[in-house]
Amino acid sequence: MYSYEQRKKAVELYFQYNCSLRAVQVELGYPNSVKSIRNWVIEFRRENDLHKNRVGICKYSEEQRKKSCRVLS
């Protein structure tokens, strides 16, 4: 998982490097696939920013995850 700052830097470089996904990947050394950068750019163009928190990763609420952790401890 990449931080907001890492993803934002990748998007900024994308525009700086004349929309070259591969150039951004080579410059930063991440991510493993240019598809991630492309998805970040699409999100940035659509929302005019990137999400700051993890979204869409877990179908369980924060409360459910906390209860689960207590049970496993």
C-alpha positions as CSV (number, residue, x, y, z in Angstrom):
1,M,0.0,0.0,0.0
2,Y,1.4,3.4,-1.0
3,S,0.9,6.5,1.1
4,Y,-1.0,9.5,0.0
5,E,2.3,11.4,-0.5
6,Q,3.8,8.6,-2.6
7,R,0.8,8.4,-4.8
8,K,0.5,12.2,-5.1
9,K,4.2,12.4,-6.1
10,A,3.7,9.8,-8.8
11,V,0.7,11.7,-10.2
12,E,2.7,15.0,-10.2
13,L,5.6,13.3,-12.0
14,Y,3.2,11.8,-14.5
15,F,2.1,15.3,-15.7
16,Q,5.7,16.6,-15.4
17,Y,7.0,13.8,-17.7
18,N,4.4,14.5,-20.4
19,C,2.0,11.7,-19.3
20,S,4.5,8.9,-19.4
21,L,3.6,6.1,-17.0
22,R,6.8,4.2,-17.6
23,A,9.0,7.2,-16.9
24,V,7.3,7.7,-13.5
25,Q,7.7,4.0,-12.6
26,V,11.4,4.2,-13.5
27,E,12.0,7.4,-11.6
28,L,10.3,6.3,-8.4
29,G,11.0,2.6,-8.5
30,Y,7.4,1.9,-7.7
31,P,4.8,0.5,-8.1
32,N,5.5,-2.9,-9.8
33,S,2.8,-2.2,-12.4
34,V,2.1,1.0,-14.3
35,K,-1.6,0.1,-13.9
36,S,-1.4,1.5,-10.4
37,I,-0.1,4.9,-11.6
38,R,-2.7,4.9,-14.3
39,N,-5.5,4.3,-11.7
40,W,-4.1,7.1,-9.5
41,V,-4.1,9.5,-12.4
42,I,-7.7,8.5,-13.3
43,E,-8.7,9.1,-9.7
44,F,-6.9,12.4,-9.6
45,R,-8.6,13.6,-12.8
46,R,-12.0,12.5,-11.6
47,E,-11.8,13.8,-8.0
48,N,-9.1,16.5,-8.4
49,D,-7.3,14.8,-5.5
50,L,-6.4,11.3,-4.2
51,H,-8.1,9.5,-1.3
52,K,-6.1,9.9,1.9
53,N,-7.4,6.7,3.6
54,R,-7.7,3.1,2.5
55,V,-11.0,2.7,0.8
56,G,-12.8,-0.2,-0.6
57,I,-10.4,-2.7,0.9
58,C,-12.4,-4.2,3.7
59,K,-16.1,-4.9,3.8
60,Y,-16.2,-4.8,7.6
61,S,-16.8,-1.7,9.7
62,E,-14.1,-0.3,12.0
63,E,-16.2,-1.6,15.0
64,Q,-16.4,-5.1,13.5
65,R,-12.6,-5.2,12.9
66,K,-11.9,-4.1,16.5
67,K,-14.2,-6.8,17.9
68,S,-12.5,-9.4,15.7
69,C,-9.1,-8.3,17.0
70,R,-10.2,-8.6,20.6
71,V,-11.5,-12.1,20.0
72,L,-8.2,-13.2,18.4
73,S,-6.1,-11.8,21.2
